[in-house]
Amino acid sequence: MNNSLFMYILLAILIVCAISVTFSRNLLNSVLIFMAYSLVMSIIWVIIESPDLAITEAAVGAGVTSILFFVTLKKIHGVLNNPEEEGESVEDDDEENERKA
C-alpha cells in the first residue's frame, strides 16, 4: 500500500514535469525540468527493481545529456549572464540597430 502510493506520487511528478517542460519558455528551466524528470524516472526504475536501468537513466539522462544541454545553451547564448538582459526585447535591438545606422 505504502509503496504504491509513493509510485503514484512519482508518476504524478513525471506528468507535471512533462507538461511543464512543454510550456516553459526559458531554455534553462526546460533543461532543469528535464533533469528532474530523469532523476524521478531513475527512482522509479529502482522501485521496480531494475537497478541497471536506474543507473543508466541517472548517468545518461540526468548526467551526460544535461551537461551537453548546458554546454549548448552556453554556446548559443541561451543562458544570460546578466539577469537584467532578460527583460530586453527584440524591439530594443531594432531601435539600437537603427541608431547605429
C-alpha positions as CSV (number, residue, x, y, z in Angstrom):
1,M,0.0,0.0,0.0
2,N,2.7,2.5,1.0
3,N,4.9,1.6,-2.0
4,S,2.1,2.0,-4.5
5,L,1.2,5.4,-3.0
6,F,4.8,6.5,-3.4
7,M,4.7,5.2,-7.0
8,Y,1.6,7.2,-7.8
9,I,3.2,10.4,-6.4
10,L,6.3,9.8,-8.6
11,L,4.1,9.2,-11.7
12,A,2.3,12.4,-10.9
13,I,5.6,14.3,-10.7
14,L,6.6,12.8,-14.1
15,I,3.4,14.1,-15.7
16,V,3.9,17.5,-14.1
17,C,7.5,17.6,-15.4
18,A,6.4,16.6,-18.9
19,I,3.7,19.2,-19.1
20,S,5.7,22.0,-17.5
21,V,8.7,21.5,-19.9
22,T,6.3,21.8,-22.7
23,F,5.0,25.2,-21.5
24,S,8.4,26.5,-20.3
25,R,9.6,29.5,-22.3
26,N,13.1,29.6,-20.6
27,L,15.5,27.1,-22.0
28,L,17.5,26.8,-18.8
29,N,14.3,25.9,-16.9
30,S,13.5,23.3,-19.5
31,V,16.8,21.6,-19.0
32,L,16.4,21.7,-15.2
33,I,12.9,20.2,-15.5
34,F,14.4,17.5,-17.9
35,M,17.0,16.7,-15.2
36,A,14.2,16.3,-12.6
37,Y,12.3,14.1,-14.9
38,S,15.3,11.8,-15.4
39,L,16.0,11.6,-11.7
40,V,12.4,10.7,-10.9
41,M,12.5,8.1,-13.7
42,S,15.6,6.6,-12.2
43,I,13.9,6.3,-8.8
44,I,11.0,4.6,-10.5
45,W,13.4,2.1,-12.1
46,V,14.9,1.3,-8.6
47,I,11.4,0.8,-7.2
48,I,10.5,-1.7,-9.9
49,E,13.8,-3.5,-9.2
50,S,15.7,-2.7,-12.3
51,P,18.9,-1.1,-11.0
52,D,20.8,-1.3,-14.3
53,L,18.3,0.9,-16.0
54,A,18.2,3.2,-12.9
55,I,22.0,3.7,-13.1
56,T,21.9,4.3,-16.9
57,E,19.0,6.7,-16.6
58,A,20.7,8.7,-13.8
59,A,24.1,8.7,-15.6
60,V,22.9,9.4,-19.2
61,G,19.6,11.1,-18.7
62,A,20.3,13.4,-15.8
63,G,24.1,13.5,-16.1
64,V,25.6,13.5,-19.6
65,T,22.6,14.8,-21.5
66,S,22.1,17.6,-19.1
67,I,25.8,18.6,-19.3
68,L,25.5,18.6,-23.1
69,F,22.4,20.8,-22.9
70,F,24.1,23.3,-20.6
71,V,27.2,23.5,-22.9
72,T,24.9,24.0,-25.9
73,L,22.9,26.7,-24.1
74,K,26.1,28.5,-23.2
75,K,27.4,28.3,-26.8
76,I,24.2,29.7,-28.3
77,H,23.9,32.3,-25.5
78,G,20.7,30.7,-24.3
79,V,21.8,31.5,-20.7
80,L,22.0,35.2,-19.9
81,N,24.9,36.3,-17.8
82,N,23.1,39.4,-16.6
83,P,19.5,39.0,-15.3
84,E,18.6,42.5,-16.4
85,E,19.2,41.4,-20.0
86,E,16.2,39.1,-19.8
87,G,13.8,42.0,-20.0
88,E,15.2,43.3,-23.3
89,S,13.0,42.6,-26.3
90,V,13.6,42.4,-30.0
91,E,12.2,45.9,-30.4
92,D,15.0,47.2,-28.2
93,D,17.5,45.6,-30.5
94,D,15.8,47.1,-33.6
95,E,16.0,50.6,-32.1
96,E,19.7,50.1,-31.3
97,N,20.4,48.9,-34.8
98,E,18.6,52.0,-36.2
99,R,20.7,54.3,-34.1
100,K,23.9,52.7,-35.4
101,A,22.8,53.1,-39.0
